[in-house]
């Protein structure tokens, strides 16, 4: 499957503590890269409500491997424990 998988993420640190999002980035971005993915952009909301990120993985297999990676699972557990609210919208590059 040659289609790039993209996910638009809206991250809300639930109280304005962006260090929680920065810790997630530090843990997740190397794992994403190990599976051929990258973060295409990150925007911090000027109103202080969070950040929006666009991540890309090369195909469904890479996405599935990323999601199953124990390092990502540990990072996701940190998201849950930190109370970060996440909205993920999957998409594909046109």
Buried (B, 14 or more C-beta within 10 A) or exposed (E): EEEBBBBBBBBBBEEEEBEBBEBBBEBBBEBBEBBBBEBEEBEEEEEEBBBBBBBBBBBEEBBEBBEEBEBBEEBBEBBEEBEBEBEEEEEEEE
